[in-house]
């Protein structure tokens, strides 16, 4: 992609609370910078039996994913109370690859940090890590709010005077 996209903020969404936080951040930045926010969902059909993939044909799946993206964007715009310039894209491919390609020459790429379990030692999810490693655009990784609250409520270090 050789087009100039300096006035575009690309944000990856997947319906999770973390991607809600990333979308909120991207929309706010789009308004304050006068940038177009491109809302992107990359998805892979794995199996309709696992509950994450829509049932039916690939076209049906894309329609369902687009509907979910629309609902997520509508809720985010209601929270923000304003609407920056927008575009939307749904692509059947690994999300990291789609986001990095769309962010080529963009102002920034915004992604969620992912949602690892408490036993995970990773600081970010696989899509965020892929984006940080491969994007030519600056990448903003927004922490999942649930994970951030859990971390904030965890054990606190205390200084004990001797």
KEKE-3310 file (N, C-alpha, C; in steps of 0.2 Angstrom, whole numbers, plus 5000, padded with zeros to 4 digits):
npx = (5004:5004:4998:4997:4993:4994:4984:4976:4970:4972:4963:4961:4948:4938:4927:4930:4931:4944:4946:4936:4941:4953:4946:4939:4950:4956:4946:4944:4957:4956:4947:4953:4965:4960:4959:4955:4947:4950:4941:4945:4943:4950:4948:4947:4940:4937:4930:4913:4908:4914:4909:4914:4915:4905:4890:4886:4889:4905:4903:4891:4897:4906:4897:4890:4901:4904:4892:4893:4905:4899:4890:4898:4905:4895:4891:4903:4904:4892:4897:4907:4900:4902:4907:4921:4929:4926:4930:4927:4932:4931:4940:4944:4956:4972:4972:4983:4991:4982:4980:4993:4996:4985:4989:5000:5009:5001:4995:4995:4993:4982:4979:4972:4979:4976:4970:4976:4976:4978:4989:4997:5013:5015:5016:5008:4995:4994:4991:4993:5007:5012:5009:5017:5030:5030:5024:5026:5021:5018:5014:5000:4997:4983:4979:4969:4954:4949:4960:4969:4962:4962:4976:4979:4972:4979:4992:5000:5016:5024:5032:5043:5048:5064)
npy = (4994:5010:5022:5038:5040:5048:5055:5046:5036:5020:5007:4992:4981:4969:4966:4964:4969:4975:4979:4988:4999:5002:5007:5018:5026:5028:5035:5046:5052:5054:5063:5074:5076:5078:5068:5054:5040:5023:5009:4993:4975:4960:4943:4926:4911:4898:4888:4884:4878:4881:4893:4906:4908:4913:4904:4896:4902:4908:4921:4924:4924:4935:4945:4944:4947:4960:4966:4965:4973:4985:4987:4988:5000:5009:5009:5014:5027:5033:5033:5043:5054:5061:5062:5057:5058:5043:5026:5009:4992:4975:4960:4944:4937:4934:4945:4953:4954:4960:4972:4978:4980:4989:5000:5005:5019:5026:5037:5032:5016:5008:4996:4984:4978:4965:4950:4941:4927:4926:4918:4920:4925:4934:4951:4957:4953:4941:4947:4961:4960:4956:4967:4977:4972:4972:4983:4998:5010:5021:5012:5011:5003:4999:4996:4982:4985:4977:4969:4979:4984:4973:4971:4983:4981:4972:4964:4976:4985:4989:5001:4998:5006:5005)
npz = (5000:4995:4996:5004:5021:5032:5040:5046:5059:5063:5071:5079:5082:5091:5098:5112:5129:5130:5117:5116:5124:5117:5105:5110:5114:5102:5094:5102:5100:5086:5085:5092:5084:5072:5063:5052:5058:5056:5058:5061:5059:5059:5056:5058:5051:5061:5067:5067:5078:5089:5095:5093:5080:5067:5061:5045:5029:5022:5018:5025:5038:5037:5036:5049:5057:5053:5058:5071:5073:5069:5080:5091:5088:5087:5101:5106:5100:5106:5119:5118:5113:5101:5084:5075:5059:5050:5045:5040:5041:5037:5037:5032:5039:5048:5062:5066:5055:5046:5052:5053:5039:5035:5043:5037:5033:5041:5054:5067:5075:5084:5097:5107:5123:5125:5133:5145:5155:5173:5176:5165:5159:5149:5143:5134:5122:5108:5095:5098:5101:5088:5080:5086:5084:5069:5063:5054:5057:5072:5087:5098:5113:5121:5138:5143:5152:5162:5166:5170:5181:5189:5191:5198:5210:5215:5226:5236:5237:5252:5261:5275:5289:5297)
capx = (5000:5008:4995:4998:4988:4996:4979:4972:4972:4969:4961:4959:4942:4936:4921:4931:4932:4950:4946:4932:4946:4957:4942:4938:4956:4957:4940:4946:4963:4954:4943:4958:4969:4957:4961:4950:4948:4948:4940:4947:4942:4953:4945:4948:4935:4940:4925:4907:4906:4918:4905:4917:4914:4898:4888:4884:4895:4910:4899:4887:4902:4908:4891:4889:4907:4903:4886:4896:4909:4894:4887:4904:4907:4889:4891:4909:4902:4888:4901:4911:4896:4904:4909:4926:4928:4926:4929:4926:4934:4931:4944:4945:4963:4975:4971:4989:4993:4978:4981:4999:4995:4981:4993:5006:5009:4996:4997:4996:4990:4979:4977:4971:4984:4974:4967:4979:4974:4983:4995:5001:5018:5016:5013:5003:4992:4998:4990:4997:5014:5013:5009:5023:5035:5030:5021:5030:5018:5018:5008:4998:4994:4979:4978:4962:4952:4948:4967:4972:4959:4965:4983:4978:4969:4983:4996:5004:5022:5024:5039:5043:5054:5067)
capy = (5000:5016:5029:5042:5039:5051:5058:5040:5032:5013:5004:4985:4979:4962:4965:4963:4975:4978:4983:4994:5004:5004:5011:5024:5030:5030:5040:5053:5055:5056:5070:5079:5077:5079:5062:5049:5033:5017:5004:4987:4969:4954:4937:4920:4906:4892:4882:4887:4874:4884:4898:4912:4909:4913:4898:4897:4903:4914:4928:4925:4926:4942:4950:4944:4951:4967:4968:4965:4979:4991:4988:4990:5007:5013:5010:5019:5034:5035:5035:5049:5059:5065:5057:5059:5055:5036:5021:5003:4987:4968:4956:4937:4936:4935:4952:4957:4955:4965:4979:4981:4982:4995:5005:5007:5026:5029:5041:5027:5010:5007:4990:4982:4974:4958:4947:4935:4924:4928:4914:4921:4930:4939:4958:4959:4948:4940:4952:4967:4959:4956:4974:4981:4970:4973:4989:5004:5016:5020:5007:5012:4997:5001:4990:4979:4988:4972:4967:4985:4984:4967:4973:4989:4979:4966:4966:4983:4985:4994:5003:4998:5009:5001)
capz = (5000:4994:4998:5010:5026:5039:5043:5048:5064:5062:5077:5079:5087:5091:5103:5119:5133:5129:5111:5118:5127:5111:5101:5114:5114:5095:5093:5105:5096:5080:5086:5094:5079:5065:5059:5051:5062:5052:5062:5057:5062:5056:5059:5054:5053:5064:5068:5070:5084:5095:5097:5091:5073:5065:5057:5038:5024:5024:5017:5031:5043:5036:5038:5056:5060:5052:5062:5078:5073:5069:5087:5095:5086:5089:5108:5108:5098:5111:5125:5116:5112:5095:5079:5070:5052:5051:5039:5043:5036:5040:5033:5034:5039:5055:5064:5066:5048:5043:5055:5051:5032:5035:5046:5033:5032:5045:5059:5072:5075:5091:5098:5114:5125:5125:5140:5147:5162:5178:5176:5159:5160:5143:5145:5129:5118:5102:5090:5100:5100:5081:5078:5089:5080:5062:5061:5053:5061:5079:5089:5105:5115:5127:5142:5144:5158:5167:5168:5173:5188:5193:5193:5203:5216:5218:5232:5236:5241:5257:5264:5282:5292:5302)
cpx = (5004:5005:4997:4992:4990:4990:4974:4975:4968:4968:4958:4953:4940:4930:4923:4932:4939:4950:4941:4936:4950:4953:4941:4944:4957:4952:4942:4952:4961:4951:4948:4963:4966:4958:4955:4952:4946:4947:4940:4946:4945:4950:4946:4943:4939:4936:4918:4905:4909:4914:4908:4916:4907:4896:4886:4890:4900:4907:4895:4891:4904:4903:4890:4895:4906:4897:4889:4901:4904:4892:4892:4905:4901:4889:4897:4907:4897:4891:4904:4906:4898:4907:4915:4925:4930:4927:4929:4929:4934:4935:4945:4953:4966:4975:4977:4991:4989:4979:4988:4999:4991:4985:4999:5005:5004:4999:4999:4992:4988:4976:4976:4977:4983:4972:4970:4976:4980:4989:5000:5007:5019:5013:5008:5001:4996:4997:4994:5005:5016:5014:5015:5029:5036:5027:5026:5027:5018:5012:5007:4995:4990:4977:4970:4960:4951:4955:4970:4969:4962:4972:4983:4976:4973:4987:5000:5010:5021:5031:5038:5049:5057:5070)
cpy = (5006:5023:5032:5042:5043:5054:5052:5037:5025:5010:4997:4984:4972:4960:4964:4969:4979:4982:4989:5000:5006:5009:5017:5029:5033:5035:5046:5056:5057:5063:5075:5081:5079:5074:5057:5043:5028:5011:4997:4980:4964:4948:4931:4915:4900:4887:4885:4883:4877:4890:4905:4914:4909:4907:4901:4898:4908:4921:4929:4927:4933:4947:4950:4948:4958:4970:4969:4972:4985:4992:4990:4998:5011:5014:5015:5026:5037:5037:5042:5055:5064:5060:5060:5056:5048:5032:5015:4998:4980:4964:4949:4936:4936:4943:4956:4958:4960:4972:4982:4983:4988:5001:5008:5014:5029:5033:5037:5021:5009:5000:4989:4977:4966:4956:4941:4933:4927:4924:4916:4926:4935:4946:4960:4953:4947:4945:4959:4966:4959:4963:4978:4978:4971:4979:4995:5010:5015:5016:5009:5006:4999:4995:4988:4982:4983:4970:4973:4985:4979:4969:4978:4986:4973:4968:4972:4982:4991:4995:5002:5001:5005:5005)
cpz = (5000:4996:5004:5015:5033:5043:5045:5054:5063:5069:5076:5084:5086:5096:5110:5123:5132:5122:5111:5120:5121:5107:5104:5113:5106:5092:5096:5102:5089:5080:5087:5089:5072:5060:5058:5055:5058:5057:5059:5061:5057:5059:5055:5056:5055:5064:5070:5076:5090:5098:5095:5084:5071:5061:5050:5034:5026:5023:5023:5037:5043:5038:5045:5060:5059:5056:5069:5078:5073:5076:5091:5094:5088:5097:5110:5106:5103:5117:5124:5116:5106:5090:5075:5063:5053:5044:5043:5038:5040:5035:5036:5033:5046:5056:5063:5059:5044:5046:5053:5043:5032:5038:5042:5031:5036:5051:5065:5071:5082:5092:5106:5116:5126:5132:5141:5154:5167:5179:5170:5161:5154:5145:5140:5125:5111:5096:5092:5099:5092:5078:5080:5085:5073:5059:5060:5056:5068:5082:5096:5107:5122:5131:5143:5151:5164:5170:5172:5180:5192:5195:5198:5209:5219:5224:5231:5240:5246:5260:5272:5284:5297:5307)
residu = (UNK:UNK:UNK:UNK:UNK:UNK:UNK:UNK:UNK:UNK:UNK:UNK:UNK:UNK:UNK:UNK:UNK:UNK:UNK:UNK:UNK:UNK:UNK:UNK:UNK:UNK:UNK:UNK:UNK:UNK:UNK:UNK:UNK:UNK:UNK:UNK:UNK:UNK:UNK:UNK:UNK:UNK:UNK:UNK:UNK:UNK:UNK:UNK:UNK:UNK:UNK:UNK:UNK:UNK:UNK:UNK:UNK:UNK:UNK:UNK:UNK:UNK:UNK:UNK:UNK:UNK:UNK:UNK:UNK:UNK:UNK:UNK:UNK:UNK:UNK:UNK:UNK:UNK:UNK:UNK:UNK:UNK:UNK:UNK:UNK:UNK:UNK:UNK:UNK:UNK:UNK:UNK:UNK:UNK:UNK:UNK:UNK:UNK:UNK:UNK:UNK:UNK:UNK:UNK:UNK:UNK:UNK:UNK:UNK:UNK:UNK:UNK:UNK:UNK:UNK:UNK:UNK:UNK:UNK:UNK:UNK:UNK:UNK:UNK:UNK:UNK:UNK:UNK:UNK:UNK:UNK:UNK:UNK:UNK:UNK:UNK:UNK:UNK:UNK:UNK:UNK:UNK:UNK:UNK:UNK:UNK:UNK:UNK:UNK:UNK:UNK:UNK:UNK:UNK:UNK:UNK:UNK:UNK:UNK:UNK:UNK:UNK)
# end
